[in-house]
Amino acid sequence: MFFICLVDCDVALNLHRHNYNTMKNFLTELFGNIVQQYWIEVTTANPTCVYYFGPFSNYKEAKLAEPGFIEDLESENAQGIKAEVKRCQPEELTMPN
């Protein structure tokens, strides 16, 4: 009798987890564009490319990290570097133009 209860409880717990994950995925898709995280968008003229660094939980955190990414690109001889903190969800992290 005890074994049956454990099996039934385990099945119920797995169903609960499945329902929770299903609801979480649904809400993420539904509100994903509203609750976007912060990313640093860095564009370079040479090579012509767009890079995304992140995600960051807030603007200040992203702004504090921005100089490090710019320094890395400068050390690779990238030219015409521009950076901007944005709320977005990039589909790709590096996009050559």
Contacts in CASP RR format, 6 or more apart in sequence:
PFRMAT RR
TARGET T0000
AUTHOR 0000-0000-0000
METHOD contacts of the structure
MODEL  1
MFFICLVDCDVALNLHRHNYNTMKNFLTELFGNIVQQYWIEVTTANPTCV
YYFGPFSNYKEAKLAEPGFIEDLESENAQGIKAEVKRCQPEELTMPN
32 89 0 8 1.000
33 89 0 8 1.000
36 87 0 8 1.000
36 88 0 8 1.000
36 89 0 8 1.000
37 54 0 8 1.000
37 55 0 8 1.000
37 56 0 8 1.000
37 57 0 8 1.000
37 87 0 8 1.000
37 89 0 8 1.000
38 54 0 8 1.000
38 55 0 8 1.000
38 56 0 8 1.000
38 57 0 8 1.000
38 58 0 8 1.000
38 59 0 8 1.000
38 61 0 8 1.000
38 62 0 8 1.000
38 85 0 8 1.000
38 86 0 8 1.000
38 87 0 8 1.000
39 52 0 8 1.000
39 53 0 8 1.000
39 54 0 8 1.000
39 55 0 8 1.000
39 56 0 8 1.000
39 62 0 8 1.000
39 85 0 8 1.000
39 86 0 8 1.000
39 87 0 8 1.000
39 88 0 8 1.000
39 89 0 8 1.000
39 90 0 8 1.000
40 52 0 8 1.000
40 53 0 8 1.000
40 54 0 8 1.000
40 56 0 8 1.000
40 62 0 8 1.000
40 65 0 8 1.000
40 66 0 8 1.000
40 69 0 8 1.000
40 83 0 8 1.000
40 84 0 8 1.000
40 85 0 8 1.000
40 86 0 8 1.000
41 50 0 8 1.000
41 51 0 8 1.000
41 52 0 8 1.000
41 83 0 8 1.000
41 84 0 8 1.000
41 85 0 8 1.000
41 86 0 8 1.000
41 88 0 8 1.000
41 90 0 8 1.000
42 50 0 8 1.000
42 51 0 8 1.000
42 52 0 8 1.000
42 53 0 8 1.000
42 69 0 8 1.000
42 70 0 8 1.000
42 73 0 8 1.000
42 81 0 8 1.000
42 82 0 8 1.000
42 83 0 8 1.000
43 49 0 8 1.000
43 50 0 8 1.000
43 51 0 8 1.000
43 81 0 8 1.000
43 82 0 8 1.000
43 83 0 8 1.000
44 51 0 8 1.000
44 73 0 8 1.000
44 78 0 8 1.000
44 79 0 8 1.000
44 80 0 8 1.000
44 81 0 8 1.000
44 82 0 8 1.000
45 79 0 8 1.000
45 80 0 8 1.000
45 81 0 8 1.000
46 78 0 8 1.000
46 79 0 8 1.000
46 80 0 8 1.000
47 78 0 8 1.000
47 96 0 8 1.000
48 96 0 8 1.000
48 97 0 8 1.000
49 78 0 8 1.000
49 94 0 8 1.000
49 95 0 8 1.000
49 96 0 8 1.000
49 97 0 8 1.000
50 94 0 8 1.000
50 95 0 8 1.000
50 97 0 8 1.000
51 69 0 8 1.000
51 73 0 8 1.000
51 93 0 8 1.000
51 94 0 8 1.000
51 95 0 8 1.000
52 88 0 8 1.000
52 90 0 8 1.000
52 92 0 8 1.000
52 93 0 8 1.000
52 94 0 8 1.000
53 65 0 8 1.000
53 69 0 8 1.000
53 93 0 8 1.000
54 62 0 8 1.000
54 65 0 8 1.000
56 62 0 8 1.000
56 65 0 8 1.000
56 85 0 8 1.000
59 85 0 8 1.000
62 85 0 8 1.000
63 85 0 8 1.000
66 83 0 8 1.000
66 85 0 8 1.000
69 83 0 8 1.000
70 81 0 8 1.000
70 83 0 8 1.000
73 81 0 8 1.000
74 81 0 8 1.000
END
